[in-house]
C-alpha cells in the first residue's frame, strides 16, 4: 500500500508538471509573461521541469541554431566608471592591462582569424564611458575595413554611452548590432554603479535602436542581487524588445569591491537561464563570462534555454576555446552553420 503522504506528494508533483506543460504550450502559442503577474512558479518550481520547459520553448520558437560570437578588447583599462564588478575601472586596483585603441590592422586580423574558425559575429569592445572623437574615428575605420575584408562576418560594437548620431555612423560603417548591458535590475543598479544610471543605459539602447541598430543587452548575475532582481532585469529586456541577451556569471576579481562574493551554484545559474527563456522566449540567451564555473563548459545550460554564447577569450576573464565549443555543441545536435 502506498503511504498517503507519498501519494499526496505524487499528486502535487503531477499537478506541477501539468502546470508547466500548460504554460509552456501557451508561450509557444504566443502568450508572454509580464511583470506584475504571478510568476512565482519560476522561483519555486521543480528545477528539472523548469529546465525541460525552457528547452521546449527554445526548440519551438528558436529552432536548433546556436549563435557564436567573439570579441576583441579594443581599448583596455582606465575606465572612468565605478562599476563594482569591473577590473578595468580606475576606481579599483586590480592590475588589469591598460592600453589605447588598438591598431586597425590588428583588429581586422583578429576578425579574419575568428572567421576562419567558424565564428560569424565579431565585436570590438572598449573600456570607458564613451568614445572620444579620435577613438571613434579609429573604430569607424576598423568597421569599414572589416566590412570590406570579412564580408561574411556580422559586426557588433560595444563602446559605452554613444549618441544617436554616432550610432548612425556605426551603422553606415557596417555595424549591425550594438551591445549595451543594463547589468541588473533598475532597483539594484545603484548598488553596483553610481557614475551613470539605469536610465542612462535605457537612453543609450533606445538611441541605438532609433538609429537602426539591433541591440544586444543583458547583465551579470551573482552581484548580490536577489532572484527577483534577475526577473526584473529579464522583464525590462523583454519590454525593450531585446533579441540577444548575454548572461554573465560574476567571477570575483581581486581588487574590486566584489572580490569576496561567493560564486553561484550551477543550479542557481541554470534556474536563471531557464527563467530568462520563459520571459524572453524568442531571444538569443547568450552565455558569456562565467561558463568556466559550470561543468562541461555550461553544457547543461544549452539544455535549459540557452542558444548562444561568446566564445574564445573574454575581456578580463578566460573564455572557452572556439574549436571545443563547436565540437561540444555539434555533438549535442545544434546547428552551427
MOMOPE-V34356 format. One record per residue. N is the residue number from 1. OMEGA is omega as a letter, one per 20 degrees, with the letter a starting at -180 (* if undefined). NEAR is the number of other ideal C-beta (glycine too) atoms within 8 Angstrom. Layout:
BEGIN
n: {N/N}
omega: {OMEGA/OMEGA}
near: {NEAR/NEAR}
END
This chain:
BEGIN
n: {1/2/3/4/5/6/7/8/9/10/11/12/13/14/15/16/17/18/19/20/21/22/23/24/25/26/27/28/29/30/31/32/33/34/35/36/37/38/39/40/41/42/43/44/45/46/47/48/49/50/51/52/53/54/55/56/57/58/59/60/61/62/63/64/65/66/67/68/69/70/71/72/73/74/75/76/77/78/79/80/81/82/83/84/85/86/87/88/89/90/91/92/93/94/95/96/97/98/99/100/101/102/103/104/105/106/107/108/109/110/111/112/113/114/115/116/117/118/119/120/121/122/123/124/125/126/127/128/129/130/131/132/133/134/135/136/137/138/139/140/141/142/143/144/145/146/147/148/149/150/151/152/153/154/155/156/157/158/159/160/161/162/163/164/165/166/167/168/169/170/171/172/173/174/175/176/177/178/179/180/181/182/183/184/185/186/187/188/189/190/191/192/193/194/195/196/197/198/199/200/201/202/203/204/205/206/207/208/209/210/211/212/213/214/215/216/217/218/219/220/221/222/223/224/225/226/227/228/229/230/231/232/233/234/235/236/237/238/239/240/241/242/243/244/245/246/247/248/249/250/251/252/253/254/255/256/257/258/259/260/261/262/263/264/265/266/267/268/269/270/271/272/273/274/275/276/277/278/279/280/281/282/283/284/285/286/287/288/289/290/291/292/293/294/295/296/297/298/299/300/301/302/303/304/305/306/307/308/309/310/311/312/313/314/315/316/317/318/319/320/321/322/323/324/325/326/327/328/329/330/331/332/333/334/335/336/337}
omega: {r/r/a/a/r/r/r/r/r/r/r/r/a/r/r/r/r/r/r/a/a/a/r/r/r/r/r/a/r/r/r/r/a/r/a/r/a/r/a/r/r/a/a/a/r/a/a/r/r/r/a/r/r/r/r/r/r/a/a/a/a/a/a/a/r/a/r/r/r/a/r/r/a/r/a/r/r/r/a/a/a/r/a/a/a/r/a/a/r/a/a/r/a/a/a/a/r/r/r/a/a/r/a/a/r/r/a/r/r/r/a/a/r/r/r/r/r/r/a/r/a/a/r/r/r/r/r/a/a/r/r/a/a/r/r/r/r/r/r/r/a/a/r/a/r/r/a/a/r/a/a/a/r/a/r/a/r/a/r/a/r/r/r/r/r/r/r/r/r/r/r/r/r/r/r/a/r/a/r/a/r/r/a/r/r/a/a/a/a/r/a/a/r/a/r/a/r/r/r/r/a/r/r/a/a/r/r/r/r/r/r/r/r/a/r/a/r/a/a/r/a/a/a/r/r/r/r/r/r/r/r/r/r/r/r/r/r/r/r/a/a/a/r/a/r/r/r/r/a/r/a/a/r/a/r/r/a/a/a/r/r/r/a/r/r/r/a/r/a/r/r/r/a/r/r/r/r/a/r/a/a/a/r/r/a/r/a/a/r/r/a/r/a/r/r/r/r/a/a/a/r/r/a/r/r/r/r/r/r/a/a/a/r/a/a/r/a/r/a/r/a/a/r/r/a/r/a/a/r/r/r/r/r/r/a/a/*}
near: {2/5/6/6/6/8/9/8/8/8/8/8/9/8/8/12/10/8/10/15/9/8/12/11/8/9/14/11/6/6/7/7/10/6/7/3/6/4/10/6/11/12/10/5/11/9/10/6/11/16/14/9/14/15/11/10/15/14/9/7/9/9/5/7/10/12/11/15/15/14/14/12/9/11/11/10/10/8/12/7/12/8/10/11/10/10/10/12/11/7/5/10/4/10/4/9/5/6/7/5/9/10/5/10/6/8/14/13/8/10/14/10/8/13/13/6/9/9/14/9/13/18/14/14/12/14/10/12/9/8/12/6/6/7/12/12/8/10/16/11/9/13/15/10/10/15/11/7/9/12/6/5/13/8/14/15/13/12/12/11/10/13/6/9/6/10/16/10/10/16/11/6/10/9/12/9/15/15/13/14/11/15/12/13/12/7/6/13/13/8/8/11/11/4/7/8/7/9/6/9/14/10/9/12/14/9/12/14/11/8/11/7/13/9/15/15/15/15/12/12/13/10/15/7/10/6/9/8/12/15/14/12/14/13/12/11/14/12/7/11/6/14/9/15/15/14/15/12/15/14/10/10/12/6/9/14/5/12/9/5/10/4/10/11/6/10/7/8/15/13/13/12/16/16/15/15/15/16/12/12/12/6/11/10/15/16/15/12/12/14/14/10/10/14/5/7/10/11/11/12/14/13/8/14/15/15/12/12/15/13/12/11/5/10/9/7/10/5/11/11/7/14/7/9/13/12/8/11/11/9/6/9/5/11/7/10/3}
END
